[in-house]
């Protein structure tokens, strides 16, 4: 199966996960928003797309939120090339 390419936006979100190892959606969004100034809604949708591409996985649920982690390494991440 061919790897699905990750967009620049998705790579920025992955960078937040690679840096933090594990993070909640709010932590990922906060890190992303500080760097890019883009809306929270956009980053949330992108994280869901990353889940569908099997690049991100939910590790556990704490209260009402999930803890996420990168399912692929930086080296294995296909860029938009």
C-alpha positions as a Markdown table, in Angstrom:
| # | Residue | x | y | z |
|---|---|---|---|---|
| 1 | Unk | 0.0 | 0.0 | 0.0 |
| 2 | Unk | 1.4 | 3.4 | -0.9 |
| 3 | Unk | 2.0 | 6.0 | 1.8 |
| 4 | Unk | -0.4 | 8.9 | 1.8 |
| 5 | Unk | 1.5 | 12.2 | 1.7 |
| 6 | Unk | 1.2 | 14.6 | 4.5 |
| 7 | Unk | 0.5 | 18.3 | 3.8 |
| 8 | Unk | 2.6 | 21.1 | 5.2 |
| 9 | Unk | -0.2 | 21.7 | 7.8 |
| 10 | Unk | -0.2 | 18.1 | 8.8 |
| 11 | Unk | 3.6 | 18.0 | 9.1 |
| 12 | Unk | 3.4 | 21.1 | 11.4 |
| 13 | Unk | 0.9 | 19.2 | 13.7 |
| 14 | Unk | 3.1 | 16.1 | 13.6 |
| 15 | Unk | 6.1 | 18.2 | 14.7 |
| 16 | Unk | 4.2 | 19.2 | 17.8 |
| 17 | Unk | 3.5 | 15.5 | 18.6 |
| 18 | Unk | 7.1 | 14.5 | 17.9 |
| 19 | Unk | 8.3 | 17.2 | 20.2 |
| 20 | Unk | 5.9 | 16.4 | 23.0 |
| 21 | Unk | 5.8 | 12.6 | 22.5 |
| 22 | Unk | 2.2 | 12.4 | 23.9 |
| 23 | Unk | -0.2 | 15.3 | 24.1 |
| 24 | Unk | -3.9 | 16.1 | 24.3 |
| 25 | Unk | -5.7 | 17.7 | 21.4 |
| 26 | Unk | -5.7 | 21.0 | 23.3 |
| 27 | Unk | -1.9 | 20.8 | 23.8 |
| 28 | Unk | -1.4 | 20.1 | 20.1 |
| 29 | Unk | -3.7 | 22.9 | 19.1 |
| 30 | Unk | -2.0 | 25.4 | 21.5 |
| 31 | Unk | 1.4 | 24.6 | 20.2 |
| 32 | Unk | 0.2 | 24.8 | 16.6 |
| 33 | Unk | -1.7 | 28.1 | 17.2 |
| 34 | Unk | 1.4 | 29.7 | 18.7 |
| 35 | Unk | 3.5 | 28.8 | 15.7 |
| 36 | Unk | 1.1 | 29.5 | 12.9 |
| 37 | Unk | -1.7 | 31.7 | 14.2 |
| 38 | Unk | -4.2 | 29.4 | 12.4 |
| 39 | Unk | -7.7 | 28.7 | 13.9 |
| 40 | Unk | -8.2 | 25.8 | 16.3 |
| 41 | Unk | -10.9 | 24.3 | 14.1 |
| 42 | Unk | -8.5 | 23.8 | 11.3 |
| 43 | Unk | -6.0 | 22.0 | 13.4 |
| 44 | Unk | -8.6 | 19.7 | 15.0 |
| 45 | Unk | -9.8 | 18.6 | 11.5 |
| 46 | Unk | -6.3 | 18.0 | 10.4 |
| 47 | Unk | -5.6 | 15.8 | 13.5 |
| 48 | Unk | -8.6 | 13.7 | 12.5 |
| 49 | Unk | -7.2 | 13.4 | 9.0 |
| 50 | Unk | -3.9 | 12.3 | 10.4 |
| 51 | Unk | -5.7 | 9.6 | 12.4 |
| 52 | Unk | -7.4 | 8.4 | 9.2 |
| 53 | Unk | -3.9 | 8.2 | 7.6 |
| 54 | Unk | -2.6 | 6.2 | 10.5 |
| 55 | Unk | 0.0 | 8.8 | 11.3 |
| 56 | Unk | -1.5 | 9.6 | 14.8 |
| 57 | Unk | -3.2 | 7.3 | 17.3 |
| 58 | Unk | -5.1 | 7.8 | 20.5 |
| 59 | Unk | -3.2 | 6.3 | 23.4 |
| 60 | Unk | -5.7 | 6.8 | 26.3 |
| 61 | Unk | -8.6 | 8.8 | 27.5 |
| 62 | Unk | -8.4 | 11.1 | 30.5 |
| 63 | Unk | -11.7 | 12.6 | 31.5 |
| 64 | Unk | -13.2 | 14.1 | 28.4 |
| 65 | Unk | -10.1 | 14.2 | 26.2 |
| 66 | Unk | -7.8 | 11.8 | 24.5 |
| 67 | Unk | -4.0 | 11.6 | 24.7 |
| 68 | Unk | -2.5 | 11.4 | 21.2 |
| 69 | Unk | 0.9 | 10.2 | 20.0 |
| 70 | Unk | 2.6 | 10.0 | 16.6 |
| 71 | Unk | 2.3 | 6.6 | 15.1 |
| 72 | Unk | 5.1 | 7.3 | 12.6 |
| 73 | Unk | 8.6 | 8.7 | 13.0 |
| 74 | Unk | 10.0 | 11.8 | 11.4 |
| 75 | Unk | 12.0 | 9.7 | 9.0 |
| 76 | Unk | 9.0 | 7.7 | 7.9 |
| 77 | Unk | 6.7 | 10.7 | 7.4 |
| 78 | Unk | 6.0 | 11.2 | 3.7 |
| 79 | Unk | 6.1 | 14.9 | 2.9 |
| 80 | Unk | 4.1 | 16.7 | 0.3 |
| 81 | Unk | 7.2 | 16.6 | -2.0 |
